Amino acid sequence: MNRRDFAHCHSKKTIIAVIAIVFTLTGLFSQTVKDSLYNAIKEYHGLPSIEARLELAYSIRKSDFDESYFQAKIAFSEAKIVDDLDLQARALYFLGLTHYHNDRADTALKYFSQSVELYRSDRNNEQLSKVLCMMGTTYLNVTGDQHKAITHYNEALIYARKADDHKTMGMIYSQLSNVFRMNGAYRQAIEFIYKSKEHYEKIGFNEGVAWISYSIGRIYTTMSLYDEAQKKFEEGLNKYRMLSETVSSMTGVAICLDELGLVSLEQGNIESARQYNLEAQTIYKKINSKFGMSNALKYLARIEYKAGNAKEALYHLGKSRRIKKDINDVLGFPGVYNLYGKILLDQKRYQEAIDSLNVGLEYATRNSQNNRIMHINEQLAEIYAELNDYDMAYYYRTTQVAINDFIYQSKATRSMTQLESVYNLEIREKKIRELEQENIIKEVNLEREITVRNFLLIILTMTIVFTFFLLKLFTSNRNVNIILKRNQKKLQELNATKDKFTSIIAHDLKSPFNTILGFSSLMERYWEQKDYAKIKEFSGHIHDVSLQTYKLLENLLEWSRSQTGKIAFNPKALDIHIPIKNAVDLLEPAANRKQVTISMKAPPIAVMVDENMFHTIMQNLISNAIKYSHPGGKITIVAKEKGKQLEISIRDQGVGMDENTLNNLFHIDQTVSELGTDGEKGTGLGLILSKEFVERHRGKIFAESEKGKGSTFTISIPL
């Protein structure tokens, strides 16, 4: 391309950019702008034409699926012809957005993933963070998969920091705050939303700051702090009204009005609630927001229900449900069916109420909406109590209490871990950037050395080739012997594996069932004698034996799958504090039964691990430490960086091992398992499985112990 062609092309891209800015400022896609883009597509070729197609596809992504899909698809094909990775990635991103806004989540995620791969290869951190953030939002809002959503948000945060993209960072923190709010971790939700506010204020993004006021109000509403919530919603409303009138700012006004209506309702001011709701509906109709209208109708149903107009409430609720099904608002379904249950219960239509609540419970469970699950279980308990079905009432009340406890505990455990993990990423990313700079300098020096070295290698090559043929004759026989010895060793291991399986099935699995059958027979006899104390004692024995047998069977199956190579190895970036804490939480009841305390010192350290395998490793090692600890003993878990390795040690003060037992650990053909301090049985299979999983991570595991003074198991894996 000569200088004139380049200038001409550049000027056409400038025209398209101006059109895009006009569109952004007006917030409304006028026919004039649309015609201008169509003219640009017809008049120009190459990059200007592709840019125009992409701008057009993005602009109509919500209103015209077919045309948006067509333009983005053509843009992608043309970008491949000119071999422009950035344009290809952007076209795939816009294809994903088009499908996302038209309720086609699976296809949207496919296009987003393809876009991510191209942006990775192009090292475009800013766009990469935006696409990963959108993937997280798709998992959160459409599929309800919070785990995948948080994983993608955390990765997006890393690249947004590299690109110094405060707007995307603010958006991610806001979404993470929403996840915590839905799960009842309110303190963490507020901390994240203020972190989002810092980023928005840093770049003067006023619409984002207005959104923060609204989000804080939502948190206060969930906590039933209505006076504080009202102030925040009014603050958000004023900020949105000060912005220029766009679809986005009008939506902001409407959602603040919606929430002010709900706050008024909770404060007993029904007429004020109706007025706010009517204002919000007017705006949703103006901007043609089906999602907003479905929520406004649901809120109107709550208002009419509170006012005693059950028939009106059911009518508006039905309209809301139909719209939500139209747009596939999976996160909104539980709220609708929950309200159905309340109204039908008041009308004594018990079975209909139960049916509605069960539908809502299914959606809430699928989306991990713990607060909503708790409320629905509470309602079901109330219904069954009125029906005098106390067994079912007790079941739902117990479930409600358990979820309530889980929400409370999450505030101090996993939620806090997630917060610390995200905040510490900034420090780690800074270190990584410094190391990358050092690597660049080293690479330049290496290139110089390689040039000289290559010249010498040419001279040496001929000598090596000649020597190779001489050595080949000598080593051929030697290699045959090595292969034979290796196969012999493998055969011995296979025989040992077979013998171990036979031993476990013949004794370790058979023996517990004999125990269970024996106690079952005794229970039957004492039942006839009505000796309930004995029955309770025997049922406890059966429960303990069943748990031990289940753990054995679980390890046996995991080991079997590992031997046949059927366990997938899927490493990903993970804060090591999380799986350690999860394993400790899981095994804490077993430790409490022996009055064993577990202390943990594991600062947030990011490492590439397979989450499932690593959980199995930590569960087996901590369980082993509990098993051989004396009642009242202490277990210490320490994780630290040691050079380029992550080192985790699990130390107990239990019975310890002699030198012979220590040397035979991790060998399938040796039986080293001993009874625990409370008579617990084992096979040693858990340690063997842990060793295999550690080695899958290119790591090592070793043990130190002294009889009567406890043991320390240490694993070391690359960072």
C-alpha positions in Angstrom: 0.0 0.0 0.0 1.6 3.4 -1.0 1.4 6.6 1.0 -1.7 7.9 -0.7 -3.6 4.7 -0.4 -2.7 4.5 3.3 -3.8 8.1 3.9 -7.1 7.4 2.0 -7.7 4.2 4.1 -6.8 6.1 7.3 -9.3 8.9 6.5 -12.1 6.3 5.8 -11.4 4.7 9.2 -11.6 8.1 10.8 -15.0 8.7 9.2 -16.2 5.4 10.7 -14.7 6.3 14.1 -16.6 9.6 14.1 -19.8 7.8 13.3 -19.2 5.4 16.2 -18.6 8.4 18.5 -21.8 10.1 17.5 -23.6 6.8 18.1 -22.1 6.4 21.5 -22.9 10.0 22.5 -26.6 9.8 21.4 -27.0 6.3 22.8 -29.7 5.7 20.2 -29.0 4.0 16.8 -30.7 6.4 14.3 -31.5 5.4 10.8 -29.1 8.1 9.6 -26.1 6.5 11.4 -27.2 3.1 10.1 -27.4 4.3 6.5 -23.9 5.9 6.9 -22.4 2.6 7.9 -24.1 0.8 5.0 -22.7 3.4 2.6 -19.2 2.9 4.0 -19.5 -0.9 3.5 -20.5 -0.3 -0.2 -18.0 2.5 -1.0 -14.9 1.2 0.7 -13.0 -2.1 0.7 -10.5 -3.8 3.0 -10.0 -2.5 6.5 -12.5 0.5 6.3 -15.3 -1.9 5.1 -14.5 -4.4 7.9 -14.6 -1.7 10.5 -17.9 -0.4 9.2 -19.4 -4.0 9.3 -18.2 -4.5 12.9 -19.6 -1.2 14.0 -22.9 -2.0 12.4 -23.0 -5.5 13.9 -22.3 -4.1 17.4 -24.9 -1.3 17.1 -27.8 -3.6 16.2 -26.7 -6.7 18.3 -29.8 -6.4 20.5 -32.4 -5.3 18.0 -31.7 -7.3 14.8 -30.1 -10.7 15.4 -30.0 -11.9 11.7 -28.4 -8.7 10.3 -26.0 -8.3 13.2 -24.9 -12.0 12.8 -24.6 -11.6 9.0 -22.4 -8.5 9.2 -20.1 -9.9 12.0 -19.7 -13.2 10.1 -18.8 -11.4 6.8 -16.4 -9.1 8.8 -14.7 -12.2 10.3 -14.2 -13.8 6.8 -12.8 -10.6 5.3 -10.5 -10.1 8.4 -9.1 -13.6 7.8 -8.3 -12.7 4.2 -6.3 -9.7 5.2 -4.8 -11.7 8.1 -5.7 -9.2 10.8 -5.9 -11.0 14.2 -7.3 -8.1 16.0 -10.3 -7.7 13.6 -10.9 -11.5 13.6 -11.0 -11.5 17.4 -13.3 -8.5 17.5 -15.6 -10.1 15.0 -15.8 -13.3 17.1 -16.5 -11.1 20.2 -19.3 -9.3 18.5 -20.8 -12.6 17.3 -20.7 -13.8 20.9 -22.5 -10.5 22.1 -25.1 -10.9 19.4 -25.9 -14.5 20.6 -25.8 -13.4 24.3 -28.3 -10.6 23.8 -30.6 -13.0 22.0 -30.6 -15.8 24.6 -28.2 -18.2 22.9 -25.7 -18.6 25.7 -24.0 -21.8 24.5 -23.2 -20.4 21.1 -22.2 -17.1 22.7 -19.7 -18.8 24.9 -18.3 -20.7 21.9 -17.6 -17.4 20.0 -16.2 -15.8 23.2 -13.8 -18.7 23.7 -12.5 -18.4 20.1 -12.1 -14.6 20.5 -10.1 -15.2 23.7 -7.6 -17.6 22.0 -6.9 -15.0 19.2 -6.5 -12.1 21.7 -4.1 -14.3 23.7 -1.9 -15.0 20.7 -2.1 -11.3 19.8 -1.3 -10.4 23.5 -4.1 -7.8 23.5 -4.6 -7.6 27.3 -7.3 -4.9 27.2 -9.6 -6.7 24.8 -8.8 -10.1 26.4 -10.0 -8.8 29.8 -13.3 -7.5 28.3 -14.1 -10.8 26.6 -13.3 -12.9 29.7 -15.4 -10.5 31.8 -18.3 -11.1 29.3 -17.8 -14.8 29.6 -18.1 -14.5 33.4 -21.3 -12.4 33.0 -22.8 -15.0 30.6 -22.1 -17.8 33.1 -23.5 -15.7 36.0 -26.6 -14.2 34.3 -27.7 -16.9 31.8 -26.4 -20.3 33.0 -26.2 -19.4 36.7 -22.8 -21.2 37.1 -21.2 -19.0 39.8 -18.0 -21.1 40.0 -17.2 -20.6 36.3 -18.3 -17.0 36.5 -15.8 -16.2 39.3 -13.0 -18.1 37.5 -13.4 -16.0 34.4 -13.8 -12.7 36.4 -10.5 -13.4 38.2 -8.6 -14.1 35.0 -10.2 -11.0 33.4 -8.9 -9.0 36.4 -5.3 -10.1 35.8 -5.4 -8.8 32.2 -7.3 -5.7 33.0 -4.6 -4.8 35.5 -1.9 -5.4 32.9 -3.8 -3.0 30.5 -4.5 -0.5 33.3 -8.2 -0.8 32.2 -10.0 0.8 35.2 -13.4 0.6 33.6 -13.3 -3.2 33.2 -11.8 -3.6 36.7 -14.7 -1.6 38.1 -17.2 -3.8 36.2 -15.6 -7.0 37.4 -15.5 -5.9 41.1 -19.2 -4.9 40.7 -20.1 -8.3 39.4 -18.2 -10.1 42.1 -20.0 -8.0 44.7 -23.3 -9.1 43.2 -22.2 -12.8 43.6 -21.4 -12.2 47.3 -24.7 -10.4 47.8 -26.7 -13.3 46.3 -24.8 -15.7 48.6 -25.4 -13.7 51.8 -21.8 -12.5 52.3 -22.8 -8.9 52.7 -19.6 -7.5 54.2 -17.6 -8.8 51.3 -20.2 -7.6 48.9 -19.8 -4.0 50.2 -16.0 -4.2 50.2 -16.0 -5.3 46.5 -18.5 -2.6 45.4 -16.4 0.2 47.0 -13.4 -1.3 45.2 -15.4 -0.9 42.0 -16.2 2.7 42.9 -12.5 3.5 43.3 -11.8 2.4 39.7 -14.8 4.2 38.2 -13.9 7.5 40.0 -10.3 7.2 38.9 -11.3 7.6 35.3 -14.4 9.9 35.9 -16.9 7.3 34.7 -20.0 8.9 36.2 -22.5 6.3 35.0 -20.4 3.6 36.8 -20.4 5.8 40.0 -24.2 6.1 39.8 -24.4 2.3 39.4 -22.3 1.9 42.6 -24.9 3.9 44.6 -27.7 1.7 43.2 -25.7 -1.5 44.0 -25.0 -0.5 47.6 -28.7 0.2 48.0 -29.4 -3.4 46.8 -27.1 -4.8 49.4 -28.8 -2.7 52.2 -32.2 -3.9 51.0 -31.1 -7.5 51.2 -30.0 -6.8 54.7 -33.4 -5.1 55.5 -31.7 -1.8 56.2 -34.4 0.2 54.4 -33.6 3.7 55.6 -29.9 3.3 54.4 -31.1 1.7 51.2 -33.5 4.6 50.4 -30.7 7.2 50.7 -28.5 5.2 48.3 -31.2 4.7 45.7 -32.1 8.4 45.8 -28.4 9.2 45.4 -28.2 6.8 42.4 -31.4 8.2 40.9 -30.1 11.8 41.0 -26.7 10.8 39.5 -28.4 8.9 36.6 -30.7 11.9 35.9 -27.7 14.2 35.6 -26.3 12.1 32.8 -27.3 12.7 29.1 -30.4 10.7 28.1 -29.3 7.4 26.7 -30.8 3.9 26.9 -28.2 3.1 29.5 -28.9 6.1 31.7 -32.7 5.8 31.4 -32.4 2.1 32.5 -30.4 3.4 35.5 -33.2 5.8 36.4 -35.8 3.0 36.0 -34.0 0.5 38.2 -33.5 3.1 41.0 -37.3 3.9 40.8 -38.1 0.1 41.0 -36.0 -0.3 44.2 -37.4 2.9 45.8 -40.9 1.4 45.2 -39.9 -1.7 47.0 -38.3 0.3 49.9 -41.5 2.3 50.2 -43.5 -0.9 50.3 -41.4 -2.3 53.1 -41.9 1.0 55.0 -45.7 0.7 54.6 -46.2 3.4 52.0 -48.2 1.6 49.3 -49.3 4.6 47.3 -45.7 5.9 47.1 -44.6 2.4 45.9 -47.3 2.4 43.2 -46.1 5.8 42.0 -42.5 4.8 41.7 -43.5 1.5 39.9 -45.6 3.4 37.4 -42.7 5.8 36.6 -40.4 2.8 36.1 -42.8 1.0 33.7 -43.2 4.2 31.6 -39.4 4.3 31.1 -39.2 0.5 30.3 -41.9 0.9 27.6 -40.0 3.9 26.1 -36.7 2.0 25.8 -38.4 -1.3 25.0 -36.7 -3.2 27.9 -38.4 -6.6 28.3 -36.1 -7.5 31.2 -37.0 -4.3 33.0 -40.7 -4.6 32.4 -40.7 -8.2 33.7 -39.2 -7.0 37.0 -41.5 -4.0 37.3 -44.5 -6.3 36.9 -43.1 -8.6 39.5 -42.7 -5.6 41.9 -46.2 -4.4 41.1 -47.5 -7.9 42.0 -45.8 -7.5 45.4 -47.3 -4.1 45.9 -50.9 -5.4 45.1 -50.3 -8.4 47.3 -49.3 -6.2 50.2 -52.3 -4.0 49.5 -54.6 -7.1 49.8 -55.4 -7.4 46.1 -54.5 -11.0 45.6 -56.2 -11.4 42.2 -54.5 -8.3 40.8 -51.2 -9.6 42.2 -51.5 -13.0 40.4 -52.4 -11.2 37.2 -49.3 -9.0 37.1 -47.2 -11.9 38.3 -48.4 -14.1 35.4 -47.4 -11.3 32.9 -44.0 -11.1 34.5 -43.4 -14.8 34.3 -44.3 -15.0 30.6 -41.8 -12.2 29.8 -39.1 -13.8 31.8 -39.6 -17.1 30.0 -39.5 -15.2 26.7 -36.1 -13.8 27.5 -34.9 -16.8 29.6 -34.2 -14.8 32.7 -33.1 -17.9 34.8 -31.9 -15.8 37.8 -35.3 -14.1 38.0 -37.5 -17.3 38.0 -37.0 -18.2 41.7 -38.3 -14.7 42.8 -41.5 -15.1 40.7 -42.3 -18.6 41.9 -41.5 -17.6 45.5 -44.1 -14.8 45.3 -46.6 -17.2 43.7 -46.1 -19.5 46.7 -46.8 -16.7 49.2 -50.0 -15.6 47.5 -51.4 -19.1 47.0 -50.6 -20.0 50.6 -52.7 -17.0 51.9 -55.6 -18.3 49.7 -55.2 -21.8 51.3 -54.4 -23.3 47.8 -51.8 -25.5 49.4 -50.9 -27.9 46.6 -50.6 -25.1 44.0 -48.4 -23.2 46.4 -46.2 -26.3 46.9 -45.9 -26.8 43.1 -44.9 -23.2 42.5 -42.3 -23.2 45.3 -40.8 -26.5 44.1 -40.3 -25.0 40.6 -38.7 -21.9 42.2 -36.5 -24.1 44.4 -35.2 -26.1 41.4 -34.2 -22.8 39.6 -32.6 -21.4 42.8 -30.7 -24.6 43.4 -29.4 -24.7 39.9 -28.2 -21.1 40.1 -26.8 -21.4 43.7 -29.0 -18.6 44.9 -28.6 -19.5 48.6 -30.8 -16.6 50.0 -33.7 -17.6 47.7 -33.3 -21.3 48.6 -33.4 -20.5 52.3 -36.6 -18.4 51.9 -38.4 -21.0 49.7 -37.6 -23.8 52.3 -39.0 -21.6 55.0 -42.3 -21.2 53.1 -42.5 -24.9 52.3 -42.0 -25.7 56.1 -44.8 -23.3 56.9 -47.2 -24.9 54.4 -46.6 -28.4 55.6 -47.0 -27.3 59.2 -50.4 -26.0 58.3 -51.2 -29.3 56.6 -50.1 -31.1 59.8 -47.4 -32.9 57.8 -44.8 -32.4 60.5 -42.2 -34.7 58.9 -42.0 -32.6 55.8 -42.2 -29.4 57.8 -39.3 -30.6 59.9 -37.3 -31.5 56.7 -37.7 -28.1 55.1 -37.1 -26.2 58.3 -33.9 -28.2 58.9 -32.8 -27.4 55.3 -33.5 -23.7 55.9 -31.5 -23.6 59.1 -28.6 -25.5 57.4 -28.4 -23.0 54.5 -28.7 -20.1 57.0 -25.7 -21.5 58.9 -23.8 -22.0 55.6 -24.4 -18.4 54.6 -23.2 -17.2 58.0 -20.0 -19.4 57.8 -19.3 -18.3 54.3 -18.8 -14.8 55.5 -15.7 -15.8 57.4 -14.3 -18.6 55.3 -14.6 -19.0 51.5 -15.9 -15.5 50.8 -13.1 -13.9 52.7 -10.6 -16.2 51.0 -11.9 -15.1 47.6 -11.5 -11.4 48.6 -8.0 -11.8 49.8 -7.1 -13.8 46.7 -8.3 -11.1 44.3 -6.6 -8.2 46.2 -3.3 -10.1 46.3 -3.3 -10.6 42.6 -2.2 -6.9 42.1 1.0 -7.5 44.0 1.7 -10.8 42.2 1.1 -9.3 38.8 3.6 -6.5 39.5 6.2 -9.1 40.3 5.4 -11.0 37.1 5.8 -7.8 35.0 9.2 -7.2 36.5 10.3 -10.8 35.8 9.0 -10.5 32.2 11.2 -7.3 31.7 14.3 -9.2 33.1 13.5 -12.1 30.7 13.5 -9.8 27.7 17.1 -8.6 28.6 18.2 -12.1 29.1 16.8 -13.2 25.7 18.8 -10.4 23.9 22.0 -11.7 25.4 21.1 -15.3 24.7 20.6 -14.5 21.0 24.2 -13.2 20.7 25.6 -16.3 22.4 23.5 -18.6 20.2 24.9 -17.0 17.0 28.5 -17.9 18.1 27.4 -21.3 19.4 25.7 -22.3 16.1 28.9 -21.8 14.2 30.8 -24.1 16.5 27.9 -26.7 16.4 28.3 -26.9 12.6 31.9 -28.0 13.0 31.1 -30.5 15.8 28.1 -32.0 14.0 30.1 -34.1 11.5 32.2 -35.5 14.3 29.1 -36.3 16.4 27.4 -38.1 13.5 30.4 -40.3 12.9 30.7 -41.1 16.6 27.0 -41.7 16.8 27.2 -44.6 14.3 30.0 -46.2 16.3 28.1 -45.9 19.6 24.8 -47.1 18.1 26.3 -50.6 17.5 27.5 -50.6 21.1 24.3 -49.3 22.7 21.9 -51.4 20.7 22.4 -54.5 22.8 22.5 -52.5 26.0 19.1 -50.9 25.2 17.5 -54.3 24.7 18.6 -55.3 28.2 17.3 -52.1 29.7 13.9 -52.6 28.0 13.7 -56.1 29.3 14.5 -55.0 32.9 12.0 -52.2 32.6 9.3 -54.6 31.4 10.1 -57.0 34.2 9.7 -54.3 36.8 6.4 -53.2 35.2 5.2 -56.8 35.3 6.1 -57.0 39.0 4.2 -53.8 39.7 1.1 -55.1 37.8 1.2 -58.3 39.9 1.5 -56.3 43.1 -1.5 -54.2 41.9 -3.5 -57.3 41.3 -2.6 -58.7 44.7 -3.5 -55.4 46.4 -6.9 -55.3 44.7 -7.5 -59.0 45.7 -6.5 -58.2 49.3 -8.7 -55.2 49.6 -11.8 -56.9 48.1 -11.2 -60.1 50.0 -10.6 -58.5 53.4 -10.9 -54.7 53.7 -14.2 -54.6 51.8 -15.6 -57.9 53.1 -14.8 -57.3 56.8 -16.9 -54.1 57.1 -19.9 -55.7 55.6 -19.7 -58.5 58.1 -19.6 -55.9 60.8 -22.7 -54.1 59.4 -24.6 -57.4 59.0 -23.7 -58.4 62.6 -24.9 -55.1 64.1 -28.0 -55.2 61.9 -28.9 -58.6 63.3 -28.4 -57.3 66.9 -30.5 -54.3 66.2 -33.4 -56.5 65.0 -33.1 -58.6 68.3 -33.0 -55.5 70.6 -35.9 -53.9 68.6 -38.1 -56.8 69.7 -36.9 -56.1 73.3 -37.4 -52.4 72.8 -33.9 -51.6 74.1 -33.5 -48.3 72.2 -30.3 -47.4 73.9 -28.6 -50.5 72.4 -30.2 -49.8 69.0 -28.8 -46.3 69.1 -25.4 -47.6 70.0 -25.4 -50.2 67.2 -26.7 -47.7 64.6 -23.7 -45.5 65.5 -21.3 -48.4 64.9 -23.0 -49.1 61.6 -22.7 -45.4 60.6 -19.0 -45.3 61.5 -18.1 -48.5 59.6 -20.2 -47.3 56.6 -18.2 -44.0 56.5 -14.9 -45.8 56.6 -16.0 -48.3 53.9 -17.2 -45.5 51.7 -13.9 -43.6 52.0 -12.0 -46.9 51.1 -14.3 -47.5 48.1 -13.8 -43.9 47.0 -10.0 -44.1 47.1 -10.1 -47.6 45.4 -12.2 -46.2 42.5 -10.0 -43.1 42.2 -6.9 -45.2 42.2 -8.3 -47.6 39.6 -9.2 -44.7 37.3 -5.7 -43.3 37.7 -4.2 -46.7 36.8 -6.2 -46.9 33.6 -5.5 -43.3 32.7 -9.2 -42.2 32.7 -8.7 -39.3 35.1 -8.5 -36.0 33.1 -5.8 -33.6 34.2 -7.1 -30.0 33.9 -4.8 -27.5 35.6 -5.8 -23.9 36.1 -4.7 -20.8 38.0 -5.9 -21.3 41.6 -5.2 -19.6 45.0 -3.8 -22.5 47.0 -5.5 -21.2 50.2 -8.9 -22.2 48.8 -8.5 -26.0 48.3 -6.6 -26.3 51.6 -9.3 -24.4 53.5 -12.0 -26.5 51.8 -10.3 -29.7 52.8 -9.9 -28.5 56.4 -13.6 -27.5 56.5 -14.7 -30.9 55.2 -12.6 -32.8 57.8 -13.1 -30.5 60.8 -16.0 -32.7 62.2 -13.7 -35.7 62.2 -11.0 -33.7 64.0 -13.5 -32.3 66.5 -14.6 -35.9 67.4 -11.0 -36.6 68.5 -10.6 -33.1 70.0 -7.7 -32.5 67.5 -7.1 -28.8 66.5 -6.0 -27.9 63.0 -4.0 -24.7 62.5 -3.3 -23.4 59.0 -0.8 -20.9 57.7 -1.4 -20.6 53.9 -1.1 -17.1 52.4 -2.7 -16.5 49.0 -0.4 -18.1 46.4 -1.5 -18.6 42.8 -0.4 -21.9 41.3 -1.5 -24.0 38.3 -3.2 -27.2 39.7 -6.0 -29.5 38.9 -8.6 -28.5 41.5 -10.2 -32.0 41.9 -6.9 -33.8 42.2 -5.4 -31.3 44.6 -8.5 -31.5 46.8 -8.1 -35.3 46.9 -4.4 -34.9 47.9 -5.1 -32.5 50.7 -8.1 -34.5 52.0 -6.1 -37.7 52.1 -3.0 -36.2 53.9 -5.1 -34.2 56.5 -7.4 -37.3 57.1 -4.2 -39.4 57.6 -2.9 -36.8 60.2 -6.2 -36.9 62.1 -6.2 -40.7 62.0 -2.8 -41.1 63.7 -3.2 -38.1 66.1 -3.8 -38.6 69.8 -7.0 -37.1 71.3 -6.3 -33.5 72.1 -3.4 -33.3 69.6 -2.6 -30.6 67.1 -2.1 -30.6 63.3 -0.2 -27.8 61.6 -0.5 -27.0 57.9 2.0 -24.6 56.4 2.2 -23.4 52.7 5.0 -21.3 51.5 7.0 -20.4 48.4 10.5 -21.9 48.3 12.3 -20.7 45.3 10.3 -21.7 42.2 8.4 -24.3 44.2 5.2 -24.3 46.3 5.8 -26.3 49.5 2.9 -27.6 51.7 3.6 -29.4 55.0 1.1 -31.3 57.1 2.6 -32.0 60.6 0.9 -34.0 63.4 2.0 -34.9 66.9 0.7 -38.5 66.7 2.1 -42.0 66.9 4.8 -41.5 64.3 6.5 -44.3 62.3 9.7 -46.4 62.6 12.3 -46.4 59.9 11.1 -49.6 58.2 7.5 -48.3 57.9 8.7 -44.9 56.6 10.8 -46.6 53.9 7.9 -48.7 52.7 5.4 -45.8 52.3 4.1 -45.1 48.8 4.8 -48.7 47.6 1.9 -50.7 46.3 3.5 -54.0 47.1 4.0 -53.2 50.8 1.3 -53.1 53.4 2.1 -50.3 55.9 -1.3 -49.3 57.1 -1.8 -49.4 60.9 -4.8 -48.8 63.0 -5.4 -45.2 64.0 -5.4 -44.0 67.6 -9.2 -44.5 67.7 -9.2 -47.9 66.0 -9.6 -46.4 62.4 -8.7 -48.8 59.6 -7.0 -48.1 56.3 -5.2 -49.7 53.4 -2.5 -47.1 52.7 -4.1 -46.6 49.3 -4.8 -42.9 50.0 -1.1 -42.1 50.2 -0.3 -44.0 47.0 -3.1 -42.1 45.2 -1.8 -38.8 46.6 1.7 -39.6 45.3 0.4 -40.3 41.8 -1.6 -37.1 41.8 1.3 -35.0 43.0 3.6 -36.5 40.3 0.9 -35.6 37.7 1.7 -32.0 38.8 5.4 -32.6 38.2 5.9 -32.5 42.0 7.3 -34.6 44.8 5.9 -36.0 48.1 8.0 -37.2 51.0 7.6 -37.9 54.7 9.6 -37.4 57.9 8.7 -39.2 61.1 10.0 -40.6 64.4 8.2 -43.2 66.5 6.1 -41.5 69.2 6.9 -38.0 68.0 4.5 -37.6 65.1 4.9 -37.3 61.3 5.3 -34.6 58.7 4.2 -35.1 55.1 5.4 -32.5 52.6 4.5 -31.9 48.9 6.4 -29.7 46.6 5.1 -28.6 43.2 6.3 -26.0 40.6 4.9 -22.5 40.7 
